[in-house]
Amino acid sequence: MAGAPGGYTRSMSTLLQPGDILPTVELPLLGGGAESVGTNRSHSQVLVLTHPRPCDGCFAALAALAGIADRVRVEKAAVMAIVTPGWSSTASLPVPAVVDDGTLRSHLGPDGQPVIAVVDRFGQLFARADAGAEHRFPDHDEVLATLLNIAISCPECGVPDVPCSSTLPEPGTFSGGMRIGQT
């Protein structure tokens, strides 16, 4: 497992779990500049940790998420690839990418495998899915459902912020630009 700054490493059993707070780090963007990951106060983040070296499976997952970027934005979120320096030779990626210094991978990614993590604007981890070497990323509806859960949850307690007398939309309808349930 990649070590975090200071030689500290996390075993797979100590990876962050839903409810934990992701550390805030400022990392260099793959194309230049820097970006803060973790506590962001303006939007939730869908973080995609890639394999250490560029691969077609990770690139396809990023392209698929870029394809639903409008739906993700409606839920006040953004997709961010978390790559290693091995990706620096990649001409361009379909989503913004930061080069991890080992901090995020040590908290979210087991043994260099791809992961999708969804964090709210306060840096709280709501979901983490290990895609494994086979690139079994969660489908878009799962990611969007997590973002909807964040959008309707009370930030202090995580309980849906929908009055008891309110009725959620029927399955198959749209709310905030995303489909609720199956049609």
C-alpha positions in Angstrom: 0.0 0.0 0.0 1.3 3.4 -0.8 2.6 5.3 2.2 1.2 8.7 3.3 3.5 11.6 4.1 5.8 10.9 7.0 6.0 7.2 6.2 2.6 6.4 7.7 0.7 3.7 5.9 -2.9 2.5 6.4 -3.8 -1.2 6.1 -6.9 -2.2 4.2 -8.8 -2.6 7.5 -8.2 1.1 8.4 -9.4 2.6 5.1 -12.0 5.4 5.6 -15.5 4.2 5.9 -18.8 6.1 5.2 -19.2 8.7 7.9 -15.4 9.4 8.2 -14.0 12.7 7.2 -11.5 12.8 4.3 -8.4 14.8 5.0 -8.2 18.0 3.0 -5.2 18.2 0.8 -4.2 20.6 -2.0 -2.8 18.6 -4.9 -1.3 19.6 -8.3 -3.6 19.3 -11.2 -2.4 17.1 -14.0 -2.5 20.0 -16.5 -0.9 22.5 -14.1 -2.2 24.5 -11.1 -3.6 23.0 -7.9 -7.0 21.8 -6.5 -8.2 21.2 -3.0 -9.7 17.7 -2.4 -11.7 16.8 0.7 -13.5 19.6 2.5 -14.6 21.9 -0.3 -17.6 23.9 1.0 -18.9 24.6 -2.5 -19.8 21.2 -3.8 -19.7 17.4 -3.2 -17.0 15.4 -5.0 -17.0 12.1 -6.9 -13.4 11.0 -6.6 -12.1 8.3 -8.9 -8.8 6.7 -7.8 -7.2 5.1 -10.9 -4.7 2.3 -11.3 -1.2 3.7 -10.7 -0.4 3.4 -14.5 -2.8 4.5 -17.3 -5.1 1.8 -18.4 -8.1 1.5 -20.8 -10.5 0.5 -18.0 -9.8 3.5 -15.8 -9.9 5.8 -18.8 -13.3 4.3 -19.9 -14.7 4.8 -16.4 -13.6 8.5 -16.4 -15.1 9.0 -19.9 -18.4 7.5 -18.7 -18.6 9.8 -15.7 -17.7 12.8 -18.0 -20.7 11.8 -20.1 -23.0 12.4 -17.1 -21.2 15.5 -15.9 -24.4 17.7 -16.4 -26.4 15.4 -14.2 -23.6 15.4 -11.6 -23.4 19.2 -11.7 -27.2 19.5 -11.1 -26.6 17.7 -7.8 -24.0 20.3 -6.9 -21.1 17.9 -7.4 -18.0 17.5 -9.5 -16.0 14.5 -10.7 -12.3 14.4 -10.0 -9.7 11.8 -11.1 -7.1 10.9 -8.5 -4.0 9.7 -10.4 -0.4 9.0 -9.7 2.6 10.6 -11.4 2.5 7.6 -13.8 -0.4 9.3 -15.6 1.6 12.5 -16.3 2.3 11.3 -19.9 -1.4 11.0 -20.7 -2.3 13.7 -23.2 -5.6 14.6 -21.6 -8.3 13.0 -19.4 -12.1 13.6 -19.8 -12.4 15.0 -16.2 -10.1 17.1 -14.1 -7.3 15.1 -12.5 -5.0 15.7 -9.5 -1.8 13.9 -8.9 -2.0 12.2 -5.5 1.0 12.3 -3.1 -0.2 9.1 -1.5 -2.5 10.7 1.1 -5.8 10.0 -0.6 -4.8 6.5 -1.8 -3.7 5.6 1.7 -7.1 6.6 3.0 -9.3 5.3 0.2 -7.6 2.8 -2.0 -6.6 -0.8 -1.2 -3.4 -1.9 -2.9 -3.4 0.5 -5.8 -6.9 -0.7 -7.1 -9.4 1.7 -8.6 -12.0 3.2 -6.3 -14.9 5.6 -6.5 -15.6 7.6 -3.4 -18.3 10.2 -2.9 -17.8 12.9 -0.4 -20.0 15.8 0.6 -18.9 19.4 0.6 -17.7 19.0 4.2 -15.4 16.1 3.3 -17.6 13.4 4.8 -17.3 10.1 3.0 -20.8 8.9 2.0 -19.8 6.0 -0.2 -16.6 4.1 -1.3 -16.7 1.3 -3.9 -13.6 -0.8 -4.7 -13.7 -1.5 -8.5 -10.8 -4.0 -8.3 -8.6 -5.0 -11.2 -11.7 -5.9 -13.2 -12.9 -2.2 -13.2 -16.3 -3.1 -11.6 -17.2 0.5 -11.0 -20.7 1.3 -9.6 -23.2 2.2 -12.2 -24.2 5.8 -12.7 -27.5 5.5 -10.9 -25.7 4.4 -7.7 -23.4 7.4 -7.9 -26.3 9.7 -8.6 -28.4 8.2 -5.9 -25.6 8.9 -3.4 -25.4 12.5 -4.6 -29.2 12.8 -4.1 -28.9 11.4 -0.6 -26.3 14.0 0.1 -28.5 16.7 -1.3 -31.5 15.9 0.8 -29.7 14.9 4.0 -29.2 17.2 7.0 -25.5 18.0 7.2 -25.4 17.7 11.0 -27.1 14.3 11.4 -27.3 12.7 7.9 -31.0 12.1 8.2 -33.0 13.0 5.1 -34.1 16.6 5.3 -37.6 15.9 3.9 -40.5 16.7 6.2 -42.6 13.6 7.2 -45.6 15.0 5.5 -43.8 15.3 2.2 -43.8 12.5 -0.4 -40.8 11.8 -2.5 -41.3 11.8 -6.3 -42.6 8.6 -7.9 -39.9 6.2 -9.1 -38.8 7.0 -12.7 -39.4 10.8 -12.3 -36.7 13.4 -12.3 -35.6 15.5 -9.3 -32.9 18.0 -9.6 -32.0 16.6 -13.0 -31.7 13.0 -12.0 -34.0 10.0 -12.3 -35.4 8.7 -9.1 -35.6 4.9 -9.0 -36.3 2.6 -11.9 -38.8 3.2 -14.8 
